């Protein structure tokens, strides 16, 4: 489906479970798309657990750009997308997440979106080689909302501290864009998703 926002149209792919229990929104990294293997692995696990999974291609990517531009505009558009999807699928709790830049958006907007949980795949803690330019405050912007982080052990963007999230999973040997370890990602994420499904 296509959702109009103040930043332009967003494209959304929705996967429906047999018995909807909660809504999970996932989005991409800055230059990527919603077909990333880690996003698809989470999607498959979540649908099996009763999630309505909406994979969101943000307006700047629909427009063909690789960089998201203004964080304020990106976040405003994201909240418009959330509101539209919440109206269409008013089922159970809302959980949102994404990989890399998408994880940053999910963290920054979690409180305003009314999310109950955030999944941060490859959260980019700092630019490569610049640990002093930390984005830790974005991760902590979620307040009391539970955040699960999954990063590669060799991610040049850094790995968040365990104390800064409800759970930090580290995939051995993996860089910022996971090449393998998708089964391990699911092992980390599935018990947490199961809780939102009410099956735990």
N, C-alpha and C positions, 0 to 999 in steps of 0.2 A: 504494500500500500504506500501511498504518498501522503505525507503530512506537510502542510504549509506552515512555515515559521517566519519570524521576523528577519531571519538570516537567509531565507530562501527555502526551497523544498527539501525535505528529508525523505529517504526511501527506507521502508521497514519491511523486513521479512519476518513473518509470524509462523511459529510452529505450535500446533495445538496438541495437548495430551488428550487421552481418553476421558479423564476426569480432572478438570482444572482445579488446582489447589492454591496456586500463588502466581504472581506475575514477575518474570525476570527479564530485565532489559539489559542488553549487552551492546557495546559499541567498540569500534576499532581504534588502532593507533593512528598517529598523525598522517602517515602516507599510505595506510593500509586499508583493508576492507573487512567485511564481516564473514569472509570465507577463511580467515586464519584458522589453522588447525586447532589451536588451543580454544578458540571461541566455539568451534564446532564440537569439540570434545565435551565442553561444559554444556553446550546446548543439548547434546544427545542424552547426557546424564540427567539434566534437569527435566526434560520432557518425560523421561521414564518415571520421574518422581512426581509428575503432575504439574509441572510448570508450563504456563503459557510463556513461551520464549519469544521475545521481540528483538531481532538483531537490527540495529539502527545504523544506517549510513547517513552520517551527519551532512548538513547542507553544504559545507565547504567541499566535501568529497564529491557530492552529487554534482557540484559546479565544476569539478575537475581540478580543484586545487589540492596540493599536498600538505600545506601548512594551515592550521586552523585559524590563525589571525587572533583577534582580540578574545581573551578569555572571557570577558564580561558578555560579549555577544554570543560566544559559543555556549556559555552556561545558560543564558536567557533562552536561546533556541532549544537547548536540551530540556529545560523545564516546560516549555510549550509542548514538546514531543511527549514528555512524561504525562502531562495533563490529558492530552488526547488519547493516549493508550490506556490510561487509567479509566477514562470514561468508557472506552470500548470494551475493556476487560476488567470489570470491577470485582475481581476474585482474589480473596486472601491477601496476604501481605505483599508489599512491593519490595523487591530486591533489585538493585541495579549494579552494573559493573562494566568493565571493559579492559582492554589491554593498553598499556603505555599511556599515551595522551588520553585515551578513553577512560582509563582508570583514574586519572587526575580529575576529569570532568565528573565522574561518578562520585568521587570523594568531595569535591567542592560543592556539589549541588545536593548531596544526600539529605541534609537537614531540610532544605527548602522543598525538596521533592516528597518528603514524608516517607523516605525509604526506611525499612527495618534493618537492612543489611547491605553491605557493599562488598563486591568481589573485585579485587585489584590484581590483574594479571600483568606481570612485568612492570610494576609501578616504577617510574623513572625517578628515583630519589634525588638525582642531581645530573647535570650534563656530564658526559664522559670526561674524566680528568679534572673535574671541577667540584670536588665534594663540598667546598665552601658555599656553593650556590644551592643549598639544600631546598628541597620542596617538602620537607617534613611537615610544615604547617598545613599543607593541603591534605595530607594524610590524617592529620589530627583535627581537621575542620569537621570531621564527621561527629565529633563529640561523643555521645554515649552509643552511637550506632555501631553495631558490630562490623568490623572489617576483617576480611580474610585476604591475605596477600600471598601470591605465588610468583616467585622470581627465579631466574636461573642463577646458579652459583657463580657463573662467570659473566654476569651482566655488567657491562662497563658503566651503566647508569646507577649502579649500586643496589644494595639490598636493604630494605628497611629493618630497623631493630625490632626484635621480638616484642619488646615492651610497647611499641607504637601501634599494635594491632591485636585483635583477638587471637589471630593465628598468622604466623609467617611460615609458609612452606617454601623450601628451597629445592630446586630440581638440579641434581648433580650434573656438572659438566656443561650446563646449557648457557648460551648467551642471552641477549635481550629478546631475540626472536627464537622461540623454542624450535629445535630441529627434531628432537625426540622427547620422550618422557611424558607423552600425553596421557598414558594410563596412570602414571603417578599423579599427574595433575588432577585427574578424576578421583583418585583415591583420597587426595587431600580435601577436595571440594565437596564430594558427595555426602559425607555425614552432615556437613553444615547445611547443604541444600535440603536434605531429608528433614531437618528440623523445621524449615519453613513450610514444608509440605504437610506438617502435622502428623507424620508417620513415625516420628522418633519417640 
